[in-house]
Amino acid sequence: FIQMLHSAKKRDVLQLLRRAPEEMLPFVVEAAVAAQSAASLAALSDFLDFSKEPKSLLEKFLYAAAFSPRPSGELLRLVLDKLDGEQLAPEVQETGIVAVGSLIGKLCQQKLCGLQEVERGAETILRGLRVAKESSKVVIYLLALGNAMLPETIPILLDHAEEGPATVTTVAISALQRFPAQHISSEVKRAMRRIFHEKRKSYEKTCRLAAAEILLDKEPLPMDVINILLAANELEMETATFLLLKVQNTLRADHHPARKIMKDIMGDPRINNYNFFSKAGISSSFSGPLTVTQDLLSTFGLDLLFLEGGFLRKSISDFSLLSHGQRLHAAQVTIEAQGMESMLGENVLEGEEEPELMAGMSAVFFDVQLRPIVFFQGYTDLMAKVLLSSGEPTSVLKGNLLLMDHHQVIPLQSGLQVNIKLQGGLGLDISADMDVSIWEQELKTSINARGSLTIDFQAELDAPFLQATLRSQMEVETSIHFDTMLRFSNSPVLMCLQLREEEVPYR
């Protein structure tokens, strides 16, 4: 379909969009974005009316742009023009800002940071961040900066990390975590130390742990590792357990850049002893390899942070790919529940701000951070969701993405030429659900991910006296279901985790 659109005229693409049946329209929009020809972008510009189209179709268009493997300046200009125009639904505006960040990041990877559109996009995000008053709005602009990964925005992220409320601090630190180690300067590390060791004010435990993670992951200094380990003795049981398991994970991971430093420090019996590493909390952190080949390492990680009373505060499931020093977050899903302490009659620690009752989810796919989803916010909203729950999972991402579109002509020594085309597409359907039962004192979360990948390779030798074509196609389908169930009606808390993977047909 994309190959057909490459050679189509604007009026043909526009006619396709206007005549497509309702259920096929999202697919045509995704393909037109993926084709990225001048004609298809012009047709999309005429067709998409951001004041009239259904939200679902506009979000499809914006996510298709965000996931584009090699976007053009014209695609970014189209997205910015559409966001500038009318009064938009909040969800569409937020998805658009996150998509702009992703497009900026990918254009800069192609050494196109100097484009006028990139400057305009960066200014749009920074202007929005300056005028945003509510934390939920600030969070969206910080997520967009995380997608863009512009080194010049690091001071802005640091400012929000140190001075913002808990939700803003966590997102700003997560955005900093996405930068490569060479951008994590001594100034960034000093700020992370101030947050972890609470030099200026008190910080929520998830913020402190995120700051510690940057200090432990990005070319760590031995002094930082030692200070973090010593501080673990002063932390609450669950936070200390989680932190020490993180350190043990690093020691087990052959590929981890900090492994050697950790190993050297563990040679000191004053640190590597039973007293230190025998914390008996129920929080856990695990990561291990799924696939190991000469060129690729794929890993699965699961972090579970609990409150002292046994309630799940945060869970992160992560599928990553590492190849030749590069890391790609294939999928990372974070489910958070905060403010549950007051519901369970627990006291908030002295000096900590009382967090608002809230549960939500955020996800990163192929290094693109998506707009967060809120399951409920506030006690009234929780009650409404409990009483009026539809039982339907929330859709996180559904659609078709172009992963690669490569065309190359290779001249041979004989004087002939080989024409090579490589295309790869991914169909995704990811949903999540969270169910809180106050009466039965149960919390259930489930993440369902279904995907199909297809790769099409073609090599053509075309000469006056000879014609030869080599073609190969590969298809793979998979689905992963990850469920957690917690029963906190009695002590100790009962927990069940289940990761199900259905059979993978590979053709």
PLY file of the C-alpha trace (Angstrom):
ply
format ascii 1.0
element vertex 507
property float x
property float y
property float z
element edge 506
property int vertex1
property int vertex2
end_header
0.00 0.00 0.00
2.87 2.37 0.90
4.70 1.50 -2.34
1.54 2.37 -4.26
1.19 5.69 -2.40
4.82 6.62 -3.22
3.86 7.12 -6.87
0.27 8.40 -6.36
-0.81 11.98 -7.07
-2.34 14.23 -4.40
-5.87 14.00 -5.82
-5.68 10.17 -5.84
-4.57 10.02 -2.19
-7.26 12.54 -1.21
-9.90 10.48 -3.03
-8.71 7.35 -1.19
-9.01 9.12 2.16
-12.47 10.50 1.40
-13.89 7.26 0.03
-12.35 4.79 2.50
-14.91 2.93 4.65
-14.92 4.06 8.28
-13.16 0.94 9.60
-10.42 1.22 6.91
-9.78 4.96 7.28
-7.23 4.70 10.17
-5.19 2.22 8.08
-5.16 4.58 5.06
-4.11 7.52 7.27
-1.26 5.47 8.81
-0.07 4.39 5.35
-0.22 7.97 4.00
1.92 9.18 6.94
4.38 6.30 6.42
4.68 7.03 2.67
5.76 10.64 3.44
5.63 11.68 -0.23
4.85 15.34 -0.96
1.51 14.24 -2.45
0.43 12.09 0.54
1.36 14.82 3.08
-0.48 17.48 1.05
-3.55 15.19 0.85
-3.45 14.59 4.62
-3.19 18.35 5.21
-6.37 18.94 3.17
-8.24 15.94 4.57
-7.59 16.18 8.33
-9.76 18.79 10.01
-8.65 18.86 13.65
-11.84 20.62 14.73
-14.16 17.94 13.26
-12.45 14.53 12.97
-13.00 11.97 15.77
-10.29 12.02 18.46
-9.32 8.41 17.75
-8.44 9.17 14.10
-6.41 12.28 14.99
-4.46 10.32 17.63
-3.80 7.60 15.02
-2.35 10.25 12.68
-0.19 11.79 15.44
1.17 8.45 16.69
1.88 7.30 13.12
3.98 10.49 12.75
5.70 9.96 16.14
6.76 6.40 15.22
7.93 7.29 11.70
11.45 5.75 11.40
12.98 8.56 9.30
10.62 11.55 9.44
11.02 14.60 7.21
10.86 18.29 8.10
7.63 18.45 6.04
5.96 15.87 8.31
6.90 17.87 11.42
5.61 21.07 9.76
2.29 19.35 8.99
1.89 18.25 12.64
2.80 21.74 13.96
0.40 23.45 11.53
-2.44 21.19 12.64
-1.71 21.80 16.34
-1.51 25.58 15.85
-4.89 25.94 14.25
-8.04 25.30 16.23
-9.24 24.70 19.77
-8.28 21.05 20.19
-9.54 18.34 22.53
-7.05 18.05 25.46
-6.13 14.44 24.55
-5.34 15.40 20.95
-3.28 18.43 22.05
-1.29 16.28 24.52
-0.68 13.47 22.00
0.41 16.12 19.47
2.96 17.68 21.84
4.44 14.25 22.66
4.59 13.48 18.89
6.39 16.78 18.18
9.05 15.81 20.75
9.52 12.41 19.07
9.82 13.98 15.59
12.43 16.48 16.83
14.47 13.66 18.41
14.43 11.57 15.21
15.27 14.51 12.93
18.24 15.37 15.18
19.43 11.73 14.96
19.50 12.25 11.18
21.72 15.35 11.74
18.82 17.64 10.76
18.69 19.64 14.01
19.24 22.89 12.10
15.93 22.68 10.23
13.54 25.60 10.71
10.77 23.13 11.65
12.90 21.64 14.45
13.50 25.09 15.93
9.80 25.90 15.65
8.86 22.59 17.30
11.32 23.07 20.19
10.03 26.62 20.75
6.41 25.32 20.77
7.28 22.83 23.55
9.31 25.32 25.62
6.67 28.07 25.28
3.97 25.62 26.40
6.11 24.57 29.38
6.62 28.21 30.43
2.90 29.01 30.51
1.65 25.64 31.89
0.22 26.06 35.39
-1.23 22.63 36.24
1.13 19.72 37.00
-0.67 17.47 34.46
0.13 19.99 31.67
3.76 20.45 32.80
4.18 16.63 32.73
3.16 16.45 29.03
5.74 19.08 27.98
8.46 17.34 30.03
7.60 14.01 28.32
7.95 15.78 24.95
11.41 17.07 26.00
12.32 13.49 26.98
11.34 12.33 23.47
13.28 15.20 21.83
16.48 14.60 23.89
17.96 18.03 23.12
21.07 18.53 25.30
20.34 22.27 25.62
17.10 21.46 27.53
18.93 19.57 30.33
19.08 22.68 32.64
15.28 23.10 32.27
14.72 19.42 33.17
17.05 19.77 36.18
15.13 22.82 37.41
11.82 20.90 37.30
13.44 17.81 38.84
14.61 19.74 41.92
11.81 22.25 42.40
8.63 20.57 41.12
5.99 18.59 43.00
6.42 14.78 43.13
4.71 13.97 39.79
6.73 16.62 37.94
10.02 15.61 39.62
9.59 11.94 38.65
8.85 12.76 34.99
11.75 15.24 34.74
14.19 12.65 36.14
12.80 9.97 33.77
13.40 12.37 30.85
17.02 12.85 32.01
17.45 9.04 32.23
16.85 8.79 28.50
19.93 10.87 27.62
23.14 8.99 26.75
25.80 8.89 29.50
27.96 11.59 27.82
25.22 14.18 28.51
24.95 13.27 32.21
27.44 15.90 33.37
28.81 16.53 36.86
26.12 19.24 37.23
23.37 16.66 36.56
24.96 14.24 39.03
25.20 16.96 41.70
21.46 17.62 41.32
20.66 13.89 41.53
22.73 13.63 44.74
20.79 16.57 46.24
17.52 14.81 45.41
18.54 11.34 46.62
20.19 12.57 49.85
17.43 15.23 50.33
19.84 18.13 50.76
17.33 20.91 50.04
13.90 19.43 50.75
12.08 16.12 51.18
11.29 14.10 48.07
8.83 11.28 47.48
10.47 7.80 47.49
9.95 7.19 43.73
11.78 10.48 42.95
14.72 9.51 45.18
14.95 6.06 43.62
14.89 7.51 40.09
17.73 9.91 41.04
19.73 7.00 42.50
19.20 5.06 39.26
20.84 7.83 37.20
23.81 7.89 39.59
24.13 4.08 39.41
23.58 3.67 35.66
25.36 6.55 33.91
29.12 6.03 34.31
28.86 5.85 38.12
31.55 7.19 40.42
32.66 4.75 43.15
31.88 7.39 45.79
28.25 7.66 44.61
27.76 3.89 44.70
29.20 3.68 48.24
27.11 6.64 49.49
23.90 5.22 48.02
24.58 1.81 49.61
25.34 3.40 52.97
22.17 5.53 52.73
20.12 2.36 52.11
20.64 1.50 55.79
18.71 4.65 56.75
15.83 4.15 54.27
12.47 2.47 54.94
12.44 -1.28 54.45
10.72 -1.39 51.03
12.77 1.40 49.47
16.02 -0.11 50.77
15.08 -3.60 49.53
14.31 -2.24 46.06
17.55 -0.24 45.87
19.77 -3.12 46.99
18.15 -5.48 44.47
18.92 -2.91 41.74
22.60 -3.07 42.72
22.57 -6.89 42.71
20.97 -6.85 39.23
23.82 -4.71 37.94
26.34 -7.21 39.32
24.60 -10.06 37.47
24.29 -8.24 34.11
27.41 -8.83 32.01
26.42 -6.04 29.60
25.92 -3.35 32.28
28.50 -0.51 31.96
28.70 -0.09 35.76
29.32 -3.79 36.53
33.11 -3.51 36.97
32.86 -0.56 39.40
30.18 -2.38 41.42
32.30 -5.52 41.54
35.31 -3.59 42.87
33.16 -1.97 45.58
31.70 -5.34 46.57
35.22 -6.44 47.44
34.88 -4.33 50.62
33.41 -6.54 53.40
32.10 -3.43 55.23
29.57 -3.05 52.39
29.20 -6.57 51.00
27.86 -8.29 54.09
24.70 -9.96 55.37
23.66 -6.96 57.46
23.52 -4.82 54.33
21.87 -7.19 51.88
19.37 -8.99 54.10
16.54 -6.47 53.86
13.32 -8.48 54.08
10.89 -6.24 52.16
8.57 -7.60 49.46
9.61 -5.07 46.78
11.59 -6.63 43.96
13.69 -5.77 40.95
14.64 -8.35 38.35
16.17 -8.25 34.90
17.51 -11.02 32.71
18.17 -11.96 29.10
15.45 -13.29 26.77
17.60 -13.71 23.64
21.38 -13.59 23.26
23.12 -13.62 19.88
26.43 -12.25 18.65
24.80 -8.95 17.61
21.77 -8.65 19.84
20.78 -8.97 23.48
17.10 -8.68 24.39
16.22 -8.36 28.07
13.11 -8.46 30.23
12.99 -6.46 33.45
10.35 -6.20 36.16
10.43 -3.68 39.03
7.84 -3.78 41.81
7.95 -1.12 44.52
5.61 -1.58 47.49
4.53 0.71 50.29
5.34 -0.29 53.86
1.74 -1.52 54.30
2.06 -3.87 51.33
0.25 -1.86 48.66
1.81 -1.78 45.16
3.13 1.74 44.55
4.74 1.26 41.14
5.37 -1.55 38.68
7.60 -1.28 35.61
7.84 -4.03 33.01
10.54 -3.46 30.42
11.56 -5.20 27.19
14.84 -3.78 25.82
17.14 -4.52 22.90
20.91 -3.90 23.13
23.11 -4.01 20.07
26.65 -2.66 19.55
26.45 -0.24 22.48
22.99 1.09 21.48
19.91 0.53 23.64
16.31 0.52 22.39
13.29 0.41 24.71
11.09 -1.93 22.66
8.37 -1.65 25.31
8.24 -0.25 28.81
4.96 -0.09 30.71
4.69 1.65 34.09
1.62 1.30 36.32
1.44 3.62 39.34
-0.93 3.92 42.27
-0.39 6.73 44.76
-2.21 8.16 47.77
-3.44 4.70 48.83
-1.79 5.04 52.26
-4.55 7.30 53.59
-7.23 4.88 52.34
-5.56 2.04 54.24
-5.16 4.19 57.33
-1.37 4.50 57.02
0.48 7.65 57.97
2.57 9.56 55.47
6.21 9.94 56.51
7.11 13.18 58.22
8.23 15.87 55.75
6.70 14.08 52.73
3.84 15.78 50.89
0.62 13.77 51.00
0.12 12.53 47.43
-3.28 12.80 45.75
-5.19 9.54 45.30
-4.45 8.48 41.73
-3.74 5.47 39.53
-2.42 5.62 36.00
-0.15 4.20 33.42
2.55 5.40 31.05
4.28 3.55 28.25
7.34 3.80 26.00
7.38 1.89 22.70
10.39 1.90 20.37
11.87 4.80 22.35
8.72 6.92 21.94
7.05 7.99 25.18
3.25 7.95 24.82
0.71 10.20 26.51
0.00 8.85 30.04
-3.37 7.30 30.84
-5.15 8.05 34.13
-7.34 5.23 35.50
-8.76 7.41 38.29
-7.86 10.69 40.03
-9.29 11.53 43.43
-11.59 9.54 45.73
-14.82 10.55 43.95
-13.44 9.43 40.58
-12.31 6.12 42.11
-15.78 5.47 43.55
-17.40 6.28 40.20
-15.03 3.88 38.39
-15.58 1.14 40.98
-19.37 1.47 40.78
-19.65 2.09 37.04
-16.77 -0.06 35.82
-17.41 -1.30 32.29
-14.87 -4.11 32.60
-13.38 -2.97 29.29
-9.57 -2.55 29.21
-8.16 0.86 28.24
-6.51 0.92 24.82
-2.96 2.25 25.01
-1.88 1.89 21.40
-3.50 0.25 18.41
-2.35 0.56 14.85
0.21 -0.17 12.17
3.70 1.33 12.22
6.35 1.44 9.55
9.62 0.38 11.21
11.96 0.57 8.21
11.79 1.78 4.62
15.19 1.48 2.96
16.05 1.86 -0.73
19.62 1.57 -2.04
21.32 1.13 -5.39
24.62 -0.81 -5.22
27.02 -0.66 -8.22
28.83 -3.97 -8.82
32.42 -4.40 -10.08
30.99 -5.74 -13.37
29.36 -2.36 -14.05
25.85 -3.67 -13.33
23.63 -2.28 -10.59
21.58 -3.99 -7.92
18.46 -2.28 -6.65
17.68 -3.15 -3.00
14.44 -2.44 -1.12
13.79 -3.32 2.50
10.54 -2.60 4.32
9.35 -3.60 7.78
5.97 -3.02 9.38
4.56 -3.68 12.83
0.92 -4.11 13.81
0.30 -3.45 17.52
-2.66 -3.72 19.85
-1.81 -2.91 23.46
-4.34 -2.44 26.25
-4.16 -2.18 30.02
-6.59 -2.42 32.87
-6.56 -1.72 36.57
-9.31 -2.91 38.89
-9.46 -1.87 42.55
-11.95 -3.62 44.82
-12.34 -1.68 48.08
-14.66 -4.31 49.58
-12.54 -7.36 48.83
-9.32 -5.35 49.26
-7.89 -6.52 45.98
-5.92 -4.77 43.25
-5.64 -6.31 39.79
-3.65 -4.96 36.87
-3.32 -6.51 33.43
-1.35 -5.53 30.35
-2.15 -7.26 27.06
0.14 -6.80 24.07
-0.44 -8.37 20.66
1.86 -7.70 17.76
2.72 -8.87 14.28
5.92 -8.00 12.42
6.48 -8.37 8.69
9.71 -7.70 6.78
9.91 -7.62 3.00
13.30 -7.74 1.22
13.81 -7.44 -2.53
17.03 -7.29 -4.61
16.79 -6.68 -8.36
19.48 -6.94 -11.02
18.26 -5.23 -14.18
20.43 -5.24 -17.31
19.62 -5.26 -21.06
20.62 -8.95 -21.35
19.68 -10.26 -17.89
17.02 -9.76 -15.24
17.09 -11.42 -11.83
15.08 -10.81 -8.65
15.63 -12.19 -5.16
12.77 -11.75 -2.72
12.25 -12.83 0.85
9.38 -12.23 3.26
9.23 -12.87 6.98
6.25 -12.70 9.31
6.03 -13.27 13.04
3.11 -12.88 15.44
3.13 -12.87 19.21
1.05 -11.90 22.21
2.13 -11.32 25.80
-0.21 -10.98 28.79
1.14 -9.70 32.08
-1.18 -9.83 35.11
-0.66 -8.88 38.75
-3.09 -9.53 41.57
-2.71 -8.29 45.13
-4.82 -9.14 48.13
-4.06 -6.81 51.03
-6.88 -7.80 53.40
-4.44 -9.57 55.71
-0.74 -9.60 56.47
1.49 -10.59 54.78
0.07 -9.27 51.49
-0.68 -12.05 48.98
0.62 -11.40 45.49
0.31 -13.31 42.23
2.28 -12.39 39.10
1.68 -14.05 35.77
3.46 -13.57 32.46
1.83 -15.53 29.62
3.26 -15.74 26.15
1.22 -17.46 23.45
2.83 -19.58 20.75
4.78 -17.57 18.22
4.07 -18.51 14.60
7.10 -17.61 12.45
6.85 -17.75 8.67
0 1
1 2
2 3
3 4
4 5
5 6
6 7
7 8
8 9
9 10
10 11
11 12
12 13
13 14
14 15
15 16
16 17
17 18
18 19
19 20
20 21
21 22
22 23
23 24
24 25
25 26
26 27
27 28
28 29
29 30
30 31
31 32
32 33
33 34
34 35
35 36
36 37
37 38
38 39
39 40
40 41
41 42
42 43
43 44
44 45
45 46
46 47
47 48
48 49
49 50
50 51
51 52
52 53
53 54
54 55
55 56
56 57
57 58
58 59
59 60
60 61
61 62
62 63
63 64
64 65
65 66
66 67
67 68
68 69
69 70
70 71
71 72
72 73
73 74
74 75
75 76
76 77
77 78
78 79
79 80
80 81
81 82
82 83
83 84
84 85
85 86
86 87
87 88
88 89
89 90
90 91
91 92
92 93
93 94
94 95
95 96
96 97
97 98
98 99
99 100
100 101
101 102
102 103
103 104
104 105
105 106
106 107
107 108
108 109
109 110
110 111
111 112
112 113
113 114
114 115
115 116
116 117
117 118
118 119
119 120
120 121
121 122
122 123
123 124
124 125
125 126
126 127
127 128
128 129
129 130
130 131
131 132
132 133
133 134
134 135
135 136
136 137
137 138
138 139
139 140
140 141
141 142
142 143
143 144
144 145
145 146
146 147
147 148
148 149
149 150
150 151
151 152
152 153
153 154
154 155
155 156
156 157
157 158
158 159
159 160
160 161
161 162
162 163
163 164
164 165
165 166
166 167
167 168
168 169
169 170
170 171
171 172
172 173
173 174
174 175
175 176
176 177
177 178
178 179
179 180
180 181
181 182
182 183
183 184
184 185
185 186
186 187
187 188
188 189
189 190
190 191
191 192
192 193
193 194
194 195
195 196
196 197
197 198
198 199
199 200
200 201
201 202
202 203
203 204
204 205
205 206
206 207
207 208
208 209
209 210
210 211
211 212
212 213
213 214
214 215
215 216
216 217
217 218
218 219
219 220
220 221
221 222
222 223
223 224
224 225
225 226
226 227
227 228
228 229
229 230
230 231
231 232
232 233
233 234
234 235
235 236
236 237
237 238
238 239
239 240
240 241
241 242
242 243
243 244
244 245
245 246
246 247
247 248
248 249
249 250
250 251
251 252
252 253
253 254
254 255
255 256
256 257
257 258
258 259
259 260
260 261
261 262
262 263
263 264
264 265
265 266
266 267
267 268
268 269
269 270
270 271
271 272
272 273
273 274
274 275
275 276
276 277
277 278
278 279
279 280
280 281
281 282
282 283
283 284
284 285
285 286
286 287
287 288
288 289
289 290
290 291
291 292
292 293
293 294
294 295
295 296
296 297
297 298
298 299
299 300
300 301
301 302
302 303
303 304
304 305
305 306
306 307
307 308
308 309
309 310
310 311
311 312
312 313
313 314
314 315
315 316
316 317
317 318
318 319
319 320
320 321
321 322
322 323
323 324
324 325
325 326
326 327
327 328
328 329
329 330
330 331
331 332
332 333
333 334
334 335
335 336
336 337
337 338
338 339
339 340
340 341
341 342
342 343
343 344
344 345
345 346
346 347
347 348
348 349
349 350
350 351
351 352
352 353
353 354
354 355
355 356
356 357
357 358
358 359
359 360
360 361
361 362
362 363
363 364
364 365
365 366
366 367
367 368
368 369
369 370
370 371
371 372
372 373
373 374
374 375
375 376
376 377
377 378
378 379
379 380
380 381
381 382
382 383
383 384
384 385
385 386
386 387
387 388
388 389
389 390
390 391
391 392
392 393
393 394
394 395
395 396
396 397
397 398
398 399
399 400
400 401
401 402
402 403
403 404
404 405
405 406
406 407
407 408
408 409
409 410
410 411
411 412
412 413
413 414
414 415
415 416
416 417
417 418
418 419
419 420
420 421
421 422
422 423
423 424
424 425
425 426
426 427
427 428
428 429
429 430
430 431
431 432
432 433
433 434
434 435
435 436
436 437
437 438
438 439
439 440
440 441
441 442
442 443
443 444
444 445
445 446
446 447
447 448
448 449
449 450
450 451
451 452
452 453
453 454
454 455
455 456
456 457
457 458
458 459
459 460
460 461
461 462
462 463
463 464
464 465
465 466
466 467
467 468
468 469
469 470
470 471
471 472
472 473
473 474
474 475
475 476
476 477
477 478
478 479
479 480
480 481
481 482
482 483
483 484
484 485
485 486
486 487
487 488
488 489
489 490
490 491
491 492
492 493
493 494
494 495
495 496
496 497
497 498
498 499
499 500
500 501
501 502
502 503
503 504
504 505
505 506
